[in-house]
Amino acid sequence: MLESYILLYVDPELPAYAQFFKCEAENMEHAEEQLLDAYPGVDIVWGECSSDEKQVLFNYYGEEVDPLTNQ
């Protein structure tokens, strides 16, 4: 059964803030594979089985962050 995953990643060519990637996957390894297929060369910094971008960003940054601006 597929579940919702959100992974945060950093692209060395873009600003330092993590960006998020949403997908449906069988497990975290499958979600990471999808992200790296879509965006080769990025660094995965966080991942959760979730569909709530704000909560995932909060869990990573330790404070409330707007998912559109990362601020």
Residue, then its C-alpha position, 0 to 999 in steps of 0.5 A: m500500500l502506498e503512503s504519503y511521504i515528504l522529503l526535504y532536500v538541498d540542491p547545491e545550486l539553489p539557496a541554502y534552505a531545504q525544499f520539499f518533495k511530496c510523493e506516494a511510496e511503499n516505504m522511505e527507501h522508495a520515496e528517496e529513490q523517487l526524489l533522486d530520480a526526479y532531482p539527481g545530485v541533491d542531498i536528502v536531509w529529512g524525510e517523514c511519512s506524512s502529508d503535512e508540509k508545515q509539520v514536516l518543516f517544523n520537525y526539521y527546523g524546530e520552529e514554524v516555517d512557511p512552506l512557500t517561503n521557508q521563512 
